[in-house]
């Protein structure tokens, strides 16, 4: 999206004075860093067909924060809404603005035990989550991602390898008990803050998944 358009819409929708914005990364959604008034923010723009994902992510983040779990904080618009809608080639895409999280990218090897412990706390907390989670079939976790890779002209060999790996992995995990799953948990989607906590900030696929072969109405761990 045009940066001037994003700055204008952010300042219209939030009680802020955003002066600069730049694209950080773009894949399934677009992530921007914004600055203004001496503060920094992160803007996540979802594709239009991922609106339900965006709204669920916000609800889970607010639930985690209400229960003292380290999570990115969502800024509310001047109307008290958790998101805004942005026009992208005639499609309305949901966008969520977060306070910037300071810290370091964790070392996935050296800090694996601590990350695993905190992830366990996350799963325990989500057992009490009051809302229904989106149930996801294999097509959403694997096929949709592969289609986006093709759209971005990724290496065909890598796409084929990931397709084979994804379907084999799905076959192995389908018989497991089903419950909450973040869906994209890796060190690139978390920051270690000054207190040593691991703050999750990319909740694009945060939800459960239901295999096409399974019939139990529970998300996948």
Residue pairs with C-beta under 8 A, 6 or more apart in sequence:
1 30
1 45
1 86
1 88
3 21
3 22
5 86
6 21
6 32
6 34
6 43
6 86
7 18
7 19
7 20
7 21
7 34
9 84
9 86
10 16
10 18
10 21
10 34
10 43
10 84
10 97
11 17
11 18
13 77
13 78
13 79
13 84
14 75
14 77
14 78
14 97
15 78
16 36
16 37
16 39
16 41
17 36
17 37
18 34
18 35
18 36
18 41
19 35
19 36
19 37
20 34
20 35
20 36
21 32
21 33
21 34
21 35
21 43
22 32
22 33
23 30
23 31
23 32
24 31
24 32
24 33
24 42
25 31
27 148
27 152
28 47
28 50
28 145
28 148
28 204
29 44
29 45
29 46
29 47
29 50
29 204
30 44
30 45
31 42
31 43
31 44
31 45
31 202
32 42
32 43
32 45
33 40
33 41
33 42
33 43
33 100
34 40
34 41
34 42
34 43
34 97
35 41
39 99
39 100
40 100
41 75
41 97
41 98
41 99
41 100
42 72
42 97
42 98
42 99
42 100
42 101
42 201
43 95
43 96
43 97
43 98
44 54
44 95
44 96
44 98
44 202
44 204
45 86
45 88
45 93
45 94
45 95
46 53
46 54
46 93
46 94
46 95
46 96
46 204
47 93
48 88
48 91
48 92
48 93
48 94
50 94
50 204
51 94
52 134
53 134
53 204
53 205
53 206
53 207
54 83
54 94
54 95
54 96
55 82
55 83
55 94
56 131
56 133
56 134
56 206
56 207
57 96
57 203
57 204
57 206
58 74
58 82
58 83
58 96
59 131
60 126
60 129
60 203
60 206
61 71
61 72
61 73
61 74
61 203
62 74
62 82
63 129
63 130
63 131
64 70
64 71
64 122
64 125
65 71
65 73
67 125
69 121
69 122
69 125
70 118
70 193
70 195
70 197
70 198
70 199
70 200
71 199
71 200
71 201
72 98
72 99
72 101
72 199
72 200
72 201
73 98
73 99
74 82
74 96
74 97
74 98
75 97
75 98
75 99
76 82
77 83
77 84
82 96
83 94
83 95
83 96
84 94
84 95
84 97
85 92
85 93
85 94
85 95
86 92
86 93
86 94
86 95
87 93
98 201
101 191
101 193
101 199
101 201
102 191
102 193
102 194
103 191
103 192
103 193
103 194
103 199
104 191
104 192
105 187
105 188
105 190
105 191
105 192
106 115
106 187
106 190
106 191
106 192
106 198
107 187
108 115
108 186
108 187
111 192
114 196
114 198
115 187
115 190
115 198
118 197
118 198
119 182
119 185
122 182
122 200
123 179
123 180
123 221
126 179
126 180
127 179
127 180
129 180
133 180
133 207
133 208
133 219
134 207
134 208
135 207
135 208
135 209
135 210
135 217
135 219
136 183
136 205
136 207
136 208
136 209
136 210
136 219
136 220
137 209
137 210
137 211
137 212
138 167
138 170
138 209
138 211
138 212
139 212
140 209
141 166
141 170
141 183
141 205
141 209
142 163
142 166
142 167
142 170
145 162
145 166
146 159
146 162
146 163
146 166
149 158
149 159
149 162
150 159
170 211
173 211
173 220
174 211
174 213
174 214
176 220
176 221
177 218
177 221
178 208
178 209
178 210
178 214
178 216
178 218
178 219
178 220
178 221
179 208
179 218
179 219
179 220
179 221
180 207
180 208
180 219
180 221
181 207
181 208
181 209
181 219
181 220
181 221
182 200
182 203
182 205
182 206
183 204
183 205
183 206
183 207
183 209
184 202
184 204
184 205
184 206
185 200
188 202
189 200
189 201
189 202
190 198
190 199
190 200
190 201
191 198
191 199
191 201
192 198
192 199
193 199
207 219
208 218
208 219
208 220
209 219
209 220
210 216
210 217
210 218
210 219
210 220
211 220
